Amino acid sequence: MYYLKPLERSMYFTAIPDHSKPGFDEQLHFSKFKKHNIIFNTLSSYGGCEKHVGCLSFKTVLAGEEWYGINNNRVAVRPGQFLVLNDEQTYSCNIAGSEKVRIFSVFFKNEFAASVLHDTLCSEDGLLDNYAVTNSAAPEFFQTLNNFDRELQQHLSGLIASLENVGYEGTMVDEYLVFLLRYLLRVQNKDKSRSNHVQAIKSSTKTELYKRLCIAKDILHSSFTENPGLDFLSNSACLSVPQLIRQFKAVFRTTPYQYLICIKLEHAARLLRHTNTPVHSVTWMCGFEDVSAFCRAFKSHYGVSPTSFRTQV
């Protein structure tokens, strides 16, 4: 049987530290991120960091939205989405506005992440011969937005419920984090499989093009209300417009414009399902300029009008 090595106690925060507070030791605060697994489960209407070089981390929000700056691009994380950032990635994060944001972030200690990767990749025979992990690097992920599925939703709900109802318990937390990392590694494998659809010969070229396509995809998710155009997407992803359209359709099975419309309609469906926002307000909140055009697009996608959809759900 394979056992993980005993690991240092994780750390749990229910409030975002105020970096502007007199006497706050920012260097000491960030030094903990390499030595422990750290969890933030916070509710805040302010906060952020202009520049942070982090360790491998999992980012999501349960309410509101949080913006991340990664390699000169801005990505919004909203409920139902998550983002994974790699070890030594420089980034910024920001919460702004009057709406409170419920943040849930996990920062993985490198040795912990490396041990889970080792367990995932090695055979049981290999683990019997070498169960201990030494001098191994943390896994590297595609840093792109992903959607929750039922498995991840149930897993995080269980972890959060345990933290809030039972309290922090190191062994319990580490067990949850092992399964979370294994889930993320499966997501990474799906991304690798999807990158094989890129129209290129060299594996390295496929990987690089996929990363650039993910930049365009994440911009569409983050800024769908602003209707980002092809020129902006191509410049952000460092791809020509024809190359962007061709490769985007090869990988995601749809064009950037069609992908954008689907994002808008899915957001509209969430508003109709969970709020009483009038249809005309849903129209502009989702980046549509004309109520009639929105209703036609919605009916074409869901088979019913927005009003009927709200009544049915």
C-alpha positions as CSV (number, residue, x, y, z in Angstrom):
1,M,0.0,0.0,0.0
2,Y,1.2,3.5,-0.8
3,Y,1.3,6.2,1.9
4,L,1.9,9.9,1.5
5,K,4.8,11.2,3.7
6,P,3.6,13.1,6.8
7,L,3.2,16.7,5.6
8,E,3.4,20.0,7.5
9,R,0.1,21.4,8.9
10,S,-2.0,23.3,6.4
11,M,-3.1,26.8,7.0
12,Y,-6.7,28.1,6.8
13,F,-7.7,31.8,6.4
14,T,-11.3,33.1,6.7
15,A,-10.3,36.8,6.0
16,I,-8.0,38.4,3.4
17,P,-5.0,40.0,5.1
18,D,-4.9,43.8,4.7
19,H,-1.6,44.4,3.0
20,S,-1.9,48.2,3.6
21,K,-2.2,47.8,7.4
22,P,0.7,49.4,9.2
23,G,3.2,46.8,10.3
24,F,2.0,44.1,8.0
25,D,4.9,41.9,7.1
26,E,4.3,41.0,3.5
27,Q,7.5,39.1,3.1
28,L,6.6,36.9,6.1
29,H,3.1,36.4,4.9
30,F,4.1,35.2,1.4
31,S,7.0,33.0,2.8
32,K,4.3,30.7,4.2
33,F,3.1,29.8,0.8
34,K,6.1,27.6,0.0
35,K,6.0,25.8,3.3
36,H,2.3,24.8,3.8
37,N,-0.9,24.0,2.0
38,I,-2.9,27.2,2.4
39,I,-6.7,27.6,2.0
40,F,-8.6,31.0,1.8
41,N,-12.3,30.8,2.3
42,T,-13.3,34.5,2.6
43,L,-16.1,36.9,2.0
44,S,-14.9,40.4,1.0
45,S,-15.7,43.5,-1.0
46,Y,-12.1,44.6,-1.3
47,G,-8.7,43.2,-1.6
48,G,-6.0,42.2,-4.0
49,C,-2.4,42.1,-4.8
50,E,-0.6,44.0,-7.5
51,K,2.2,41.6,-7.9
52,H,2.7,38.1,-6.5
53,V,4.9,35.2,-7.5
54,G,2.9,32.3,-6.3
55,C,3.1,28.6,-5.9
56,L,0.7,26.1,-7.6
57,S,-2.8,27.3,-6.8
58,F,-6.5,26.7,-7.4
59,K,-8.8,29.7,-7.7
60,T,-12.5,30.0,-7.7
61,V,-15.3,32.2,-6.4
62,L,-18.7,31.1,-5.0
63,A,-20.2,34.5,-5.4
64,G,-19.2,37.7,-7.3
65,E,-16.1,37.8,-9.4
66,E,-12.4,38.2,-9.0
67,W,-10.0,39.4,-11.7
68,Y,-6.5,38.0,-12.3
69,G,-3.7,39.6,-14.4
70,I,-1.6,36.9,-16.0
71,N,1.1,37.7,-18.7
72,N,-0.5,41.0,-19.6
73,N,-4.0,39.5,-19.9
74,R,-6.9,39.9,-17.5
75,V,-9.1,36.9,-16.6
76,A,-12.3,37.0,-14.6
77,V,-13.2,34.0,-12.4
78,R,-16.9,33.7,-11.7
79,P,-19.1,31.1,-10.0
80,G,-18.9,27.7,-11.7
81,Q,-15.4,28.4,-13.0
82,F,-11.9,27.8,-11.7
83,L,-8.4,28.7,-12.7
84,V,-5.1,26.9,-11.9
85,L,-1.9,29.0,-11.7
86,N,1.5,27.3,-11.9
87,D,4.4,27.5,-9.4
88,E,6.5,30.6,-9.9
89,Q,3.8,32.3,-12.0
90,T,3.7,36.1,-11.5
91,Y,0.2,37.5,-11.3
92,S,-2.1,40.1,-9.9
93,C,-5.6,39.7,-8.4
94,N,-8.2,42.2,-7.6
95,I,-11.7,42.6,-6.1
96,A,-13.5,45.8,-6.8
97,G,-17.1,47.1,-6.5
98,S,-19.8,47.1,-3.9
99,E,-20.7,43.4,-4.3
100,K,-19.1,41.1,-1.8
101,V,-17.1,38.2,-3.3
102,R,-16.9,34.8,-1.8
103,I,-13.4,33.5,-2.6
104,F,-12.1,30.0,-2.3
105,S,-8.4,29.5,-3.1
106,V,-6.0,26.7,-2.4
107,F,-2.2,27.1,-2.5
108,F,-0.4,23.8,-2.7
109,K,2.9,23.1,-1.1
110,N,5.3,22.0,-3.9
111,E,6.3,18.8,-2.2
112,F,2.7,17.9,-1.6
113,A,1.7,18.5,-5.3
114,A,4.8,16.6,-6.5
115,S,3.9,13.6,-4.3
116,V,0.3,13.5,-5.8
117,L,1.8,13.7,-9.3
118,H,4.2,10.9,-8.4
119,D,1.4,8.7,-7.1
120,T,-0.7,9.4,-10.2
121,L,2.0,8.6,-12.8
122,C,3.7,5.6,-11.1
123,S,2.5,2.1,-11.2
124,E,1.8,0.3,-7.9
125,D,4.9,-1.8,-8.4
126,G,7.0,1.4,-8.8
127,L,5.4,2.9,-5.7
128,L,6.3,-0.2,-3.7
129,D,9.9,0.3,-4.6
130,N,10.0,4.1,-4.2
131,Y,7.0,5.5,-2.3
132,A,8.9,8.6,-1.1
133,V,9.2,11.6,-3.4
134,T,12.5,13.5,-3.4
135,N,13.6,16.4,-5.6
136,S,10.4,16.3,-7.7
137,A,8.8,19.3,-9.3
138,A,5.1,20.3,-8.9
139,P,2.9,19.5,-11.9
140,E,2.5,22.1,-14.6
141,F,-1.0,23.0,-15.9
142,F,-2.5,25.0,-18.7
143,Q,-3.5,28.2,-17.0
144,T,-6.9,28.6,-18.4
145,L,-10.5,28.8,-17.2
146,N,-12.4,25.6,-16.7
147,N,-16.0,24.9,-15.8
148,F,-17.1,23.0,-12.7
149,D,-18.7,19.6,-13.1
150,R,-20.7,17.6,-10.6
151,E,-17.7,15.8,-9.2
152,L,-15.8,18.9,-8.4
153,Q,-18.9,20.7,-7.1
154,Q,-19.6,17.8,-4.7
155,H,-15.9,17.6,-3.6
156,L,-15.6,21.3,-2.8
157,S,-18.9,21.4,-1.1
158,G,-17.8,18.6,1.2
159,L,-14.5,20.3,2.0
160,I,-16.1,23.7,2.6
161,A,-18.9,22.1,4.8
162,S,-16.2,20.3,6.8
163,L,-14.2,23.5,7.3
164,E,-17.2,25.5,8.3
165,N,-19.1,23.0,10.4
166,V,-16.4,20.8,12.0
167,G,-13.5,23.2,11.9
168,Y,-10.0,22.9,10.5
169,E,-8.4,19.5,10.9
170,G,-5.1,18.9,9.1
171,T,-5.5,15.3,8.2
172,M,-9.0,15.8,6.8
173,V,-7.9,18.8,4.7
174,D,-4.9,17.0,3.3
175,E,-7.1,14.1,2.2
176,Y,-9.5,16.4,0.4
177,L,-6.5,18.2,-1.3
178,V,-5.1,14.9,-2.6
179,F,-8.3,14.2,-4.3
180,L,-8.6,17.8,-5.6
181,L,-5.1,17.6,-7.2
182,R,-5.9,14.2,-8.8
183,Y,-9.0,15.8,-10.3
184,L,-7.0,18.7,-11.6
185,L,-4.5,16.3,-13.2
186,R,-7.4,14.6,-15.0
187,V,-8.5,18.0,-16.3
188,Q,-5.0,18.7,-17.5
189,N,-5.0,15.5,-19.4
190,K,-8.2,16.5,-21.1
191,D,-6.5,19.8,-22.1
192,K,-3.6,17.9,-23.5
193,S,-5.9,15.7,-25.6
194,R,-7.8,18.8,-26.8
195,S,-4.5,20.4,-27.8
196,N,-3.9,17.5,-30.2
197,H,-6.7,18.9,-32.4
198,V,-4.5,21.9,-33.2
199,Q,-3.5,21.8,-36.8
200,A,0.3,21.5,-36.5
201,I,2.9,18.8,-36.8
202,K,5.3,19.4,-33.9
203,S,4.0,18.6,-30.4
204,S,5.7,21.8,-29.0
205,T,3.9,23.9,-31.7
206,K,0.5,22.3,-30.8
207,T,1.1,23.1,-27.1
208,E,2.0,26.7,-27.8
209,L,-0.9,27.3,-30.1
210,Y,-3.3,25.8,-27.6
211,K,-2.0,28.1,-24.9
212,R,-2.7,31.1,-27.2
213,L,-6.1,29.8,-28.1
214,C,-6.9,29.5,-24.4
215,I,-6.0,33.2,-24.0
216,A,-8.6,34.1,-26.7
217,K,-11.2,31.7,-25.1
218,D,-10.6,33.2,-21.6
219,I,-11.0,36.8,-22.9
220,L,-14.4,35.7,-24.4
221,H,-15.5,34.3,-21.0
222,S,-14.1,37.3,-19.0
223,S,-15.3,40.2,-21.3
224,F,-18.3,38.8,-23.1
225,T,-20.4,41.9,-22.3
226,E,-17.9,44.1,-24.1
227,N,-18.1,42.0,-27.3
228,P,-14.4,41.7,-27.9
229,G,-13.6,41.7,-31.6
230,L,-11.4,39.4,-33.7
231,D,-8.7,42.0,-33.9
232,F,-8.5,42.4,-30.2
233,L,-8.5,38.6,-29.7
234,S,-5.9,38.0,-32.3
235,N,-3.6,40.7,-30.9
236,S,-4.0,39.3,-27.4
237,A,-3.3,35.8,-28.4
238,C,-0.5,36.7,-30.9
239,L,-2.3,35.0,-33.8
240,S,-3.4,36.3,-37.1
241,V,-7.2,36.6,-37.5
242,P,-7.4,33.7,-40.1
243,Q,-5.2,31.5,-38.0
244,L,-7.2,32.3,-34.9
245,I,-10.5,31.4,-36.6
246,R,-9.1,28.2,-38.2
247,Q,-7.4,26.9,-35.1
248,F,-10.1,27.9,-32.7
249,K,-12.7,26.0,-34.7
250,A,-10.4,22.9,-35.0
251,V,-9.9,22.8,-31.2
252,F,-13.2,24.0,-29.8
253,R,-15.5,22.9,-32.7
254,T,-16.9,26.3,-33.1
255,T,-15.8,29.8,-34.2
256,P,-14.9,32.6,-31.7
257,Y,-18.1,34.5,-32.6
258,Q,-20.3,31.4,-32.1
259,Y,-18.5,30.6,-28.9
260,L,-19.2,34.2,-27.6
261,I,-22.9,33.9,-28.4
262,C,-23.1,30.6,-26.4
263,I,-21.4,32.3,-23.4
264,K,-23.9,35.2,-23.5
265,L,-26.9,32.8,-23.8
266,E,-25.6,30.6,-20.9
267,H,-25.2,33.7,-18.7
268,A,-28.7,34.8,-19.7
269,A,-30.1,31.4,-18.8
270,R,-28.5,31.7,-15.3
271,L,-30.0,35.1,-14.8
272,L,-33.5,33.9,-15.9
273,R,-33.2,30.8,-13.7
274,H,-31.9,32.4,-10.5
275,T,-33.1,36.1,-10.6
276,N,-36.2,38.1,-11.3
277,T,-34.2,40.5,-13.6
278,P,-36.5,41.7,-16.5
279,V,-35.8,40.3,-19.9
280,H,-34.9,43.7,-21.3
281,S,-32.3,44.1,-18.5
282,V,-31.0,40.5,-19.1
283,T,-30.5,41.6,-22.8
284,W,-27.9,44.3,-22.1
285,M,-26.4,42.5,-19.1
286,C,-25.4,39.7,-21.4
287,G,-24.0,42.0,-24.1
288,F,-26.9,42.0,-26.5
289,E,-28.0,45.4,-27.9
290,D,-31.5,44.4,-29.2
291,V,-34.2,42.6,-27.2
292,S,-35.7,41.0,-30.3
293,A,-32.3,39.7,-31.5
294,F,-31.7,38.3,-28.0
295,C,-35.0,36.5,-27.9
296,R,-34.5,35.0,-31.3
297,A,-31.0,33.8,-30.4
298,F,-32.2,32.4,-27.1
299,K,-35.1,30.5,-28.6
300,S,-32.9,29.1,-31.3
301,H,-30.4,27.8,-28.6
302,Y,-32.8,26.6,-25.9
303,G,-36.0,25.9,-28.0
304,V,-38.2,28.3,-26.0
305,S,-38.4,32.1,-25.4
306,P,-36.7,33.7,-22.4
307,T,-40.1,34.2,-20.7
308,S,-41.1,30.6,-21.2
309,F,-37.7,29.4,-20.1
310,R,-38.1,31.3,-16.8
311,T,-41.6,29.9,-16.3
312,Q,-40.6,26.3,-16.8
313,V,-37.6,26.5,-14.4
